[in-house]
Amino acid sequence: MKNYQFNLSHPVFAQVARAAAELNLQTYAVGGFVRDQLLGRTCKDIDFVTVSPNSGNQQHGMELAQKTASYISTDLQVNYFKNFGTAQFRWQGYDVEFVGARKESYQRDSRKPIVENGTLQDDQNRRDFTINAMAVSMNAANFGELIDPFDGLEDLEKKLIRTPLDPDVTFSDDPLRMMRAIRFATQLGFTILPETFEAIKRNRERIKIISQERITDELNKIILAAKPSVGFVLLEESGLLEIIFPEFQQLKGVENYEGKGHKDNFFHTLQVLDNITKATNNLWLRWAAVLHDIAKPPTKKFIEGTGWTFHGHEVLGSKWVPKIFGRMKLPMGAEMKFVRKMVYLHLRPIALTKEEITDSALRRLLFEAGDDIESLLSLCEADITSKNREKVKRYLMKFEVVREKLKEVEEKDRVRNFQPPISGEFIMQYFGIKPGKEIGIIKEEIKEAILEGKIRNDIDEALQMMQKLGEKLGLKKM
């Protein structure tokens, strides 16, 4: 048992201590709040665990929540989850949760534990890692004291991820803990103890019993970390990546032919992902970085005189995005469409740095990217990777030229998200015709003429062109 001074100035702690004393409940703040306090990190989630003198009482966590809330305000809404014996409320920007101490036992083929009332020690035994198994007393006799049975404080100082009990049991009981170990290592910059990591390798197949939603939630947290490549490397080394994200696993490796090898697309993608984190916290733009080269393995081809090519990987990759999002239980609406667009267009701006930049090419890019042009440019800048710093610097300078020219063309031609000045309904009314292929032909010709710079994005010039096209198609004004 160690003594450590915590910042317990938030008024919720005094109210919890008061309610616990009145209900005769031993109460402790546990888990992430304690860990983050010791690390000096901000934590807006506070979990309290209570130990009841009445071993048959399964509801004491909810009772403590209700009593605490009554001291704070009669209007404070408490959410009760009777099936789990937990309760929660939000107050002053904090999410506060209460649960009774419990012990758990598992059957081999189930993730659902058999839950019984337990002691504080039972509750700490069932925690995933030593750094999450520490508790701080809310009791009058030792208020603010750290209870640390597994030397979690020492592991924090050593930056170690370690399970409180046998890691094989810990990971077999709840296989999601394997991903949580990797996620914490990624977020905190910690190392997973070798014995613990070996247990992840041994138990990796157990991840298959976990719901996709929970797996994806952990994967998203890894992607949102400051350096997500750390997590993906650990997922790959543990064997978990091959199970949960086989397409990404298949990026790994270098093939050589006649002494020529291509870059390892696994590590290239991770470099792009790390690069994009410097530009954005947007989860979906980071997902675009993850998936931008996902279809390179099946499009890989060696061509004599040219070397390795991946022609069409952006097209095939964009077709894979809905399939991957669906399987991962990621949103299938605007978020998926955004990622799909980014994957499809990610080569276009880079191509502009390698050739003479025409206004026509810039207009087409602005038209297709629309309001997502800045996101696309950020992704493409992140995609410029090389061990040669001078080479990267030269490409980035060229990219700045592309950016400036895009601004010039947009200000001049207003083609971002533009709709052709002539609508299908107007064409039908003008020529007195019913829906048919002629309408599509006219609209497409006008759009192409604007993008090519043959006419301005202007109603008068578009009208003149429509009239000429109508004559060629045998149409006359009504």
BELVEN-V884607 format. One record per backbone hydrogen bond with DSSP energy under -1.0 kcal/mol. CO is the residue of the C=O (numbers start at 0). NH is the residue of the N-H. If there is no record, write none. Layout:
# BELVEN-V884607
CO;NH
CO;NH
This chain:
# BELVEN-V884607
5;7
9;12
10;14
11;15
12;16
13;17
14;18
15;19
16;20
17;21
18;22
19;24
25;50
26;137
27;48
28;135
30;34
31;35
32;36
33;37
34;38
35;40
43;94
45;96
46;29
47;98
48;27
49;100
50;25
53;56
58;62
59;63
60;64
61;65
62;66
63;67
64;68
65;69
66;70
67;71
68;72
78;87
80;83
80;84
80;85
85;80
86;97
87;78
88;95
90;93
93;90
94;45
95;88
96;47
97;86
98;49
100;117
102;115
104;113
106;109
113;104
115;102
118;122
119;123
120;124
121;125
123;126
128;131
129;132
133;30
134;146
135;28
136;143
141;144
144;136
146;134
147;150
150;154
151;155
152;156
153;157
154;159
158;190
160;192
161;129
165;169
166;170
167;171
168;172
169;173
173;176
174;177
175;179
176;180
177;181
178;182
179;183
180;184
181;185
182;186
183;187
184;188
190;160
192;196
193;197
194;198
195;199
196;200
197;201
198;202
202;205
203;206
204;207
205;208
206;209
210;214
211;215
212;216
213;217
214;218
215;219
216;220
217;221
218;222
219;223
221;224
226;229
227;231
228;232
229;233
230;234
231;235
232;236
233;237
234;240
239;243
240;244
244;248
245;249
247;250
248;251
256;259
259;256
263;267
264;268
265;269
266;270
267;271
268;272
269;273
270;274
271;275
272;276
274;277
275;278
275;279
281;285
282;286
283;287
284;288
285;289
286;290
287;291
290;293
292;295
300;308
302;305
302;306
306;302
308;300
309;312
311;315
312;316
313;317
314;318
315;319
316;320
319;323
320;324
321;325
322;326
323;327
324;329
332;336
333;337
334;338
335;339
336;340
337;341
338;342
339;343
340;344
341;345
344;347
346;350
347;351
349;352
350;353
357;361
358;362
359;363
360;364
361;365
362;366
363;367
364;368
365;369
368;371
369;372
371;375
372;376
373;377
374;378
375;379
376;380
377;381
378;382
380;383
382;384
387;391
388;392
389;393
390;394
391;395
392;396
393;397
394;398
395;399
396;400
397;401
398;402
399;403
400;404
401;405
402;406
403;407
404;408
405;409
406;410
407;411
408;412
409;413
414;417
422;426
423;427
424;428
425;429
426;430
427;431
427;432
429;477
436;440
437;441
438;442
439;443
440;444
441;445
442;446
443;447
444;448
445;449
446;450
447;451
448;453
448;454
455;457
457;461
458;462
459;463
460;464
461;465
462;466
463;467
464;468
465;469
466;470
467;471
468;472
469;474
470;473
